[in-house]
Amino acid sequence: MPLLTNQTALITGATKGMGLAIAEKLAECGCNLLVSARHAEALEALKIRLEKSYPGITVQYFTCDFADSEQLTRLIHWIEQQILPIDILINNVGIFRPVSLLDESDEDFDLQMRINYHTPHRLSRSIARNMCKNGKGHIFNISSIASREPVSSAGTYTVTKYAVRGLTQVLRDEVRPHGVKVTEIIPGSTLTSSWEGTPVSADRFIMPADIAMAVVMCLQLSAGAHVDEIVIKPQYGNS
């Protein structure tokens, strides 16, 4: 497996599900990590485990509740103070609320917009500027099949993922002349904590490791190759 040594990746929502799987796979490839999530204990445990398993890498973390715009601002300031530039951005953090548009509360709407859209928008804007200056970099937006196949029972979630799709396409066109790549990963039903307790068999889901492998595959392509988007669905359809 080609290595990603001497590269640095920022991963949001890095202690669970797809974010955790991506962190583990990038660490295996020799990538240094900046990881963020809500709970310091989980981040510290992740740092200790990955640095022990892969002694050649470093893992730094910053605790952030992405529903809080002030905490997101502090995370962005922390990122800007890092000595090494960020080569890879994984916009992974997200929240799913199975509520229709007509039934949801203002709080449901605001929370999903802040986490699912405002977070990747602000992080991409900040980090892409430096990537353009450096003439290289790769941004991944972990989206959802709901961005192509609307889920009326999860109205605002669907809307936020359509917004991420638009962000990805606009950002890609803007940074492409500067040597920066932008890829949207579009999973169907993935076996994360959102499905905890489900009676549905595991073979009816995508595994988080599948998403991590897709990210690494994109990073291992030649400099002239660009993957705009990857759709990954369960073999037997969404659960």
MOBEL-V138792 format. One record per backbone hydrogen bond with DSSP energy under -1.0 kcal/mol. NH is the residue of the N-H (numbers start at 0). CO is the residue of the C=O. E is the energy in kcal/mol with one decimal. If there is no record, write none. Layout:
nh->NH co->CO e->E
nh->NH co->CO e->E
This chain:
nh->3 co->28 e->-3.6
nh->6 co->3 e->-1.3
nh->8 co->31 e->-2.6
nh->9 co->87 e->-2.6
nh->10 co->33 e->-2.4
nh->11 co->89 e->-1.9
nh->12 co->35 e->-1.4
nh->13 co->35 e->-1.7
nh->19 co->15 e->-1.8
nh->20 co->16 e->-2.2
nh->21 co->17 e->-2.5
nh->22 co->18 e->-2.3
nh->23 co->19 e->-2.5
nh->24 co->20 e->-2.1
nh->25 co->21 e->-2.7
nh->26 co->22 e->-2.2
nh->27 co->23 e->-2.0
nh->28 co->24 e->-1.4
nh->29 co->26 e->-1.8
nh->30 co->25 e->-2.5
nh->31 co->6 e->-2.7
nh->32 co->57 e->-2.6
nh->33 co->8 e->-3.0
nh->34 co->59 e->-2.7
nh->35 co->10 e->-1.9
nh->42 co->38 e->-1.8
nh->43 co->39 e->-2.9
nh->44 co->40 e->-2.2
nh->45 co->41 e->-2.1
nh->46 co->42 e->-2.5
nh->47 co->43 e->-2.4
nh->48 co->44 e->-2.4
nh->49 co->45 e->-2.6
nh->50 co->46 e->-2.4
nh->51 co->47 e->-1.7
nh->52 co->48 e->-2.2
nh->53 co->49 e->-2.6
nh->56 co->53 e->-2.1
nh->59 co->32 e->-2.6
nh->61 co->34 e->-1.9
nh->63 co->36 e->-3.2
nh->67 co->64 e->-2.2
nh->71 co->67 e->-2.0
nh->72 co->68 e->-2.1
nh->73 co->69 e->-2.0
nh->74 co->70 e->-2.2
nh->75 co->71 e->-2.3
nh->76 co->72 e->-2.2
nh->77 co->73 e->-2.3
nh->78 co->74 e->-2.5
nh->79 co->75 e->-2.2
nh->81 co->78 e->-1.6
nh->86 co->7 e->-2.3
nh->87 co->7 e->-2.0
nh->88 co->137 e->-2.3
nh->89 co->9 e->-3.1
nh->90 co->139 e->-3.0
nh->91 co->89 e->-1.5
nh->98 co->96 e->-2.3
nh->103 co->99 e->-1.6
nh->108 co->104 e->-2.0
nh->109 co->105 e->-2.8
nh->110 co->106 e->-2.5
nh->111 co->107 e->-2.0
nh->112 co->108 e->-2.3
nh->113 co->109 e->-2.5
nh->114 co->110 e->-2.3
nh->115 co->111 e->-2.4
nh->116 co->112 e->-1.4
nh->117 co->112 e->-2.8
nh->118 co->113 e->-1.5
nh->120 co->116 e->-2.2
nh->121 co->117 e->-2.7
nh->122 co->118 e->-2.4
nh->123 co->119 e->-2.3
nh->124 co->120 e->-2.3
nh->125 co->121 e->-2.1
nh->126 co->122 e->-2.7
nh->127 co->123 e->-2.7
nh->130 co->126 e->-2.2
nh->131 co->127 e->-2.6
nh->132 co->128 e->-1.6
nh->133 co->129 e->-2.1
nh->134 co->130 e->-1.1
nh->135 co->130 e->-1.7
nh->137 co->86 e->-2.1
nh->138 co->180 e->-2.7
nh->139 co->88 e->-3.3
nh->140 co->182 e->-2.4
nh->141 co->90 e->-2.5
nh->142 co->184 e->-3.1
nh->144 co->186 e->-2.3
nh->146 co->143 e->-2.1
nh->147 co->144 e->-1.9
nh->148 co->144 e->-2.7
nh->153 co->150 e->-1.9
nh->154 co->98 e->-1.4
nh->157 co->153 e->-2.3
nh->158 co->154 e->-2.2
nh->159 co->155 e->-2.8
nh->160 co->156 e->-1.9
nh->161 co->157 e->-2.0
nh->162 co->158 e->-2.0
nh->163 co->159 e->-2.1
nh->164 co->160 e->-1.9
nh->165 co->161 e->-2.1
nh->166 co->162 e->-2.8
nh->167 co->163 e->-2.6
nh->168 co->164 e->-2.0
nh->169 co->165 e->-2.5
nh->170 co->166 e->-2.8
nh->171 co->167 e->-2.4
nh->172 co->168 e->-1.8
nh->173 co->169 e->-1.8
nh->174 co->170 e->-2.4
nh->175 co->171 e->-1.8
nh->177 co->174 e->-1.9
nh->178 co->175 e->-1.9
nh->179 co->174 e->-1.5
nh->180 co->136 e->-2.6
nh->182 co->138 e->-2.9
nh->183 co->227 e->-2.2
nh->184 co->140 e->-2.2
nh->185 co->229 e->-3.4
nh->187 co->231 e->-2.4
nh->190 co->205 e->-2.8
nh->191 co->189 e->-1.9
nh->194 co->191 e->-2.0
nh->195 co->192 e->-1.7
nh->197 co->194 e->-2.2
nh->203 co->200 e->-1.9
nh->204 co->201 e->-1.8
nh->205 co->188 e->-2.6
nh->209 co->206 e->-1.6
nh->211 co->207 e->-1.9
nh->212 co->208 e->-2.3
nh->213 co->209 e->-1.8
nh->214 co->210 e->-2.0
nh->215 co->211 e->-2.3
nh->216 co->212 e->-2.5
nh->217 co->213 e->-1.9
nh->218 co->214 e->-1.9
nh->219 co->215 e->-1.3
nh->220 co->217 e->-1.0
nh->224 co->221 e->-1.8
nh->229 co->183 e->-2.2
nh->231 co->185 e->-2.4
nh->236 co->233 e->-1.8
